[in-house]
Amino acid sequence: MCPSSTTLSSRKQRIAQHFAHATHYEQHARIQQQVCQQLLTRIMDTTPAQVLEVGAGSGQLTRLLKTQLTTQAWHINELTEAARPTLRELLPDATLYIGDAETMDLSADYDLIISANAIQWFDNPLSFVTQSAAQLNTGGQLLFSTFTPNNFLQIKTLLGQGLHYPSILEWQQTLNDAGLTDIELHTERFELHFDSPYAVLKHMKLTGVSTNTPDAPFVWNKARLARFIEDYWAAFGQQNTANNDCVPLTYEVLIISAKKP
């Protein structure tokens, strides 16, 4: 079964294009994989009757959920049609919602709504909490990961580019306003090291992220790239344990869990 797809806004179309080009996502999304593993450890009930995963992407979390959960009905959302074959192969009997999770009807009466590394792409990420609270059954769990304003801080510092990430206080207030309980907010920082600033840009592209964000298009040219590389080395250059020059890229993850009373 597959409900009708929604028409994507121009912004969401640009997001879809970024990820369509990330054909080797699974090989390079190491941090995202670790986050998926952490989400699994926070699932309260491993036998939920109805599960909704939002923003399944390449199925990185879906594969893990399939082995972790015993459920009567899977409901999987993803932005574009490109993911359909993979998700259908993983869960042949799942209900697939292909389209924009912010605007399409994702049904209701779920015991678990879960999402990994996707909500930050919403036009209004905080709305995911309110939306989910209305879709959960009593006693149901909302569990998802996103990122804090410190995510990719090197890129933001040098370019002033990047997604807007709500603060932890904003998430806390929204969760409270939605009437959810047993609220847990956990942050964790990861720092990857690369042999050059150019390698940082390549890593971001391979994981579906771009300095040319859907919110503020950014056009590279030869001079701008050269200046970026020079500034990155000057501001963040360091040496690794082997005494080789390298530069860091910071991920700061926020994992949120809450329950509907």
C-alpha positions as CSV (number, residue, x, y, z in Angstrom):
1,M,0.0,0.0,0.0
2,C,1.3,3.5,-0.8
3,P,-0.7,6.7,-0.1
4,S,-0.5,9.4,-2.7
5,S,2.7,11.4,-2.9
6,T,2.6,15.1,-2.1
7,T,3.9,17.8,-4.4
8,L,7.3,18.9,-3.1
9,S,8.1,22.6,-2.6
10,S,11.1,24.0,-4.4
11,R,13.1,23.9,-1.2
12,K,12.2,20.2,-0.6
13,Q,13.1,19.4,-4.2
14,R,16.6,20.9,-3.6
15,I,16.9,18.7,-0.5
16,A,15.9,15.6,-2.5
17,Q,18.5,16.5,-5.2
18,H,21.2,16.6,-2.6
19,F,20.5,13.2,-1.3
20,A,19.9,11.7,-4.8
21,H,23.5,12.6,-5.5
22,A,24.7,10.9,-2.3
23,T,24.9,7.5,-3.9
24,H,27.5,6.2,-1.4
25,Y,25.7,7.5,1.7
26,E,25.9,4.3,3.6
27,Q,29.7,4.1,3.2
28,H,30.3,7.6,4.5
29,A,27.5,8.3,7.0
30,R,29.4,6.9,10.0
31,I,28.1,9.3,12.6
32,Q,24.5,8.8,11.4
33,Q,25.0,5.0,11.8
34,Q,26.1,5.5,15.4
35,V,23.1,7.7,16.1
36,C,20.8,5.0,14.7
37,Q,22.4,2.5,17.1
38,Q,21.8,4.9,20.0
39,L,18.1,5.3,19.0
40,L,17.7,1.6,19.3
41,T,18.8,1.5,22.9
42,R,16.2,4.1,23.8
43,I,13.1,2.3,22.4
44,M,10.8,1.7,25.4
45,D,8.7,-1.1,23.9
46,T,10.2,-3.5,21.3
47,T,6.7,-4.9,20.5
48,P,4.7,-1.9,19.4
49,A,1.6,-2.6,17.4
50,Q,2.0,0.4,15.0
51,V,5.3,2.0,14.0
52,L,5.9,5.1,11.9
53,E,9.4,6.0,10.7
54,V,9.8,9.5,9.3
55,G,12.5,10.2,6.7
56,A,13.7,6.7,6.2
57,G,16.1,7.7,3.4
58,S,18.4,4.8,2.4
59,G,16.9,2.6,5.1
60,Q,19.9,2.9,7.5
61,L,17.6,2.9,10.6
62,T,14.9,0.8,8.9
63,R,17.3,-2.2,8.7
64,L,18.1,-2.0,12.4
65,L,14.4,-1.6,13.4
66,K,13.5,-4.6,11.4
67,T,15.8,-6.8,13.5
68,Q,14.9,-5.0,16.8
69,L,11.2,-4.7,16.7
70,T,8.2,-7.1,16.6
71,T,5.3,-5.1,15.2
72,Q,2.0,-5.7,13.6
73,A,2.2,-2.8,11.1
74,W,5.1,-0.8,9.6
75,H,4.5,2.7,8.2
76,I,7.5,4.3,6.5
77,N,7.8,7.8,5.2
78,E,10.4,9.1,2.8
79,L,10.6,12.3,0.7
80,T,11.1,10.9,-2.8
81,E,10.3,8.0,-5.0
82,A,14.0,7.0,-5.3
83,A,13.9,5.3,-2.0
84,R,10.8,3.1,-2.8
85,P,12.6,0.0,-4.2
86,T,15.0,-0.2,-1.2
87,L,12.3,0.3,1.4
88,R,9.9,-2.1,-0.3
89,E,12.6,-4.7,-0.4
90,L,13.3,-4.2,3.3
91,L,9.7,-4.3,4.4
92,P,7.5,-5.7,1.7
93,D,4.3,-5.3,3.7
94,A,4.9,-1.8,5.0
95,T,2.7,1.1,4.2
96,L,4.9,3.6,2.3
97,Y,4.2,7.3,2.5
98,I,6.3,8.9,-0.2
99,G,6.3,12.7,0.1
100,D,6.8,15.6,2.4
101,A,6.1,14.5,6.0
102,E,5.3,18.1,7.0
103,T,2.4,18.3,4.6
104,M,1.0,14.9,3.9
105,D,-1.4,12.8,6.0
106,L,0.7,10.2,7.8
107,S,-2.3,8.7,9.6
108,A,-2.4,8.2,13.4
109,D,-2.7,5.7,16.3
110,Y,1.0,4.9,16.5
111,D,2.8,3.3,19.4
112,L,6.2,4.5,18.2
113,I,7.1,7.4,16.0
114,I,10.8,7.3,15.2
115,S,13.2,9.3,13.0
116,A,16.9,9.4,12.5
117,N,18.8,12.4,11.2
118,A,15.9,13.8,9.1
119,I,13.8,16.3,11.1
120,Q,16.3,19.2,10.6
121,W,15.3,19.3,7.0
122,F,11.7,20.3,7.9
123,D,10.7,23.9,7.1
124,N,9.6,24.0,10.8
125,P,11.4,21.2,12.7
126,L,9.6,22.0,16.0
127,S,6.3,21.2,14.3
128,F,7.3,17.5,14.2
129,V,6.7,17.3,17.9
130,T,3.2,18.8,17.8
131,Q,2.3,16.7,14.8
132,S,3.6,13.5,16.4
133,A,1.9,14.1,19.7
134,A,-1.4,14.1,17.8
135,Q,-0.6,10.9,16.0
136,L,0.6,8.9,19.0
137,N,-1.6,6.5,21.0
138,T,-1.7,6.9,24.8
139,G,1.5,5.5,26.1
140,G,3.2,5.9,22.7
141,Q,6.8,7.0,22.3
142,L,8.3,9.8,20.2
143,L,12.0,9.1,19.6
144,F,14.2,10.9,17.1
145,S,17.6,12.4,16.5
146,T,18.5,15.8,15.0
147,F,21.4,18.2,15.5
148,T,22.1,21.2,17.7
149,P,23.2,24.7,16.5
150,N,26.8,23.7,17.1
151,N,26.6,21.1,14.3
152,F,29.2,21.8,11.5
153,L,30.4,24.8,13.5
154,Q,33.5,25.1,11.4
155,I,31.4,25.6,8.2
156,K,29.1,28.1,10.0
157,T,32.1,30.0,11.4
158,L,33.8,30.4,8.0
159,L,30.9,30.7,5.6
160,G,27.9,31.7,7.7
161,Q,26.0,28.9,6.0
162,G,24.0,26.0,7.3
163,L,20.6,24.8,8.4
164,H,18.8,26.5,11.3
165,Y,18.7,24.1,14.2
166,P,16.4,24.9,17.1
167,S,18.0,25.2,20.5
168,I,17.6,22.6,23.2
169,L,15.5,25.1,25.2
170,E,13.1,25.4,22.2
171,W,12.8,21.7,21.9
172,Q,12.1,21.4,25.6
173,Q,9.4,24.0,25.5
174,T,7.7,22.5,22.5
175,L,7.7,19.1,24.1
176,N,6.2,20.5,27.2
177,D,3.6,22.5,25.2
178,A,2.6,19.3,23.4
179,G,1.8,17.7,26.7
180,L,4.4,15.0,26.4
181,T,6.0,13.4,29.5
182,D,9.1,11.4,30.4
183,I,11.1,13.8,28.3
184,E,14.8,13.1,27.7
185,L,17.2,15.2,25.7
186,H,20.7,13.9,25.2
187,T,23.5,15.6,23.3
188,E,26.7,14.0,22.0
189,R,29.5,15.6,20.1
190,F,31.6,13.8,17.4
191,E,34.6,15.2,15.7
192,L,35.8,13.7,12.4
193,H,39.2,14.6,11.1
194,F,40.2,15.0,7.4
195,D,43.5,15.6,5.6
196,S,42.2,18.8,4.0
197,P,39.3,21.2,4.0
198,Y,38.4,20.0,0.5
199,A,38.0,16.5,2.0
200,V,35.5,18.0,4.5
201,L,33.4,19.4,1.6
202,K,33.6,16.0,-0.2
203,H,32.4,14.2,2.9
204,M,29.5,16.5,3.3
205,K,28.4,16.0,-0.3
206,L,28.7,12.3,0.0
207,T,26.3,12.3,3.0
208,G,23.7,14.4,1.2
209,V,24.7,17.7,2.9
210,S,26.0,20.8,1.1
211,T,27.2,24.3,2.0
212,N,24.8,25.3,-0.8
213,T,21.8,24.8,1.6
214,P,18.2,24.8,0.4
215,D,17.7,27.9,2.6
216,A,20.5,30.1,1.4
217,P,22.1,29.0,-2.0
218,F,25.8,29.4,-2.0
219,V,27.8,29.5,-5.2
220,W,31.4,28.3,-5.2
221,N,34.1,29.6,-7.5
222,K,37.8,29.0,-7.7
223,A,38.7,32.1,-5.6
224,R,36.1,31.4,-3.0
225,L,37.3,27.7,-2.6
226,A,40.9,28.8,-2.3
227,R,40.0,31.3,0.4
228,F,37.9,28.7,2.2
229,I,40.7,26.2,2.3
230,E,43.2,28.8,3.5
231,D,40.9,30.1,6.2
232,Y,40.0,26.6,7.4
233,W,43.6,25.7,7.9
234,A,44.3,28.9,9.7
235,A,41.3,28.6,12.0
236,F,41.1,24.9,12.7
237,G,44.3,23.2,11.5
238,Q,45.8,20.7,13.9
239,Q,47.8,17.5,14.0
240,N,46.4,14.0,14.5
241,T,48.0,11.2,16.6
242,A,50.4,10.4,13.8
243,N,51.6,14.0,13.7
244,N,50.0,14.6,10.3
245,D,48.2,17.9,9.5
246,C,44.5,17.6,9.6
247,V,41.3,19.6,10.1
248,P,38.2,18.7,12.1
249,L,34.5,18.7,11.3
250,T,32.1,18.7,14.3
251,Y,28.8,16.9,14.6
252,E,26.7,17.7,17.6
253,V,23.7,15.3,17.8
254,L,20.5,15.8,19.8
255,I,18.5,12.7,20.7
256,I,15.0,13.3,22.0
257,S,12.6,10.8,23.6
258,A,9.2,11.5,25.0
259,K,6.0,9.7,25.9
260,K,2.3,10.6,25.4
261,P,0.5,10.2,28.7
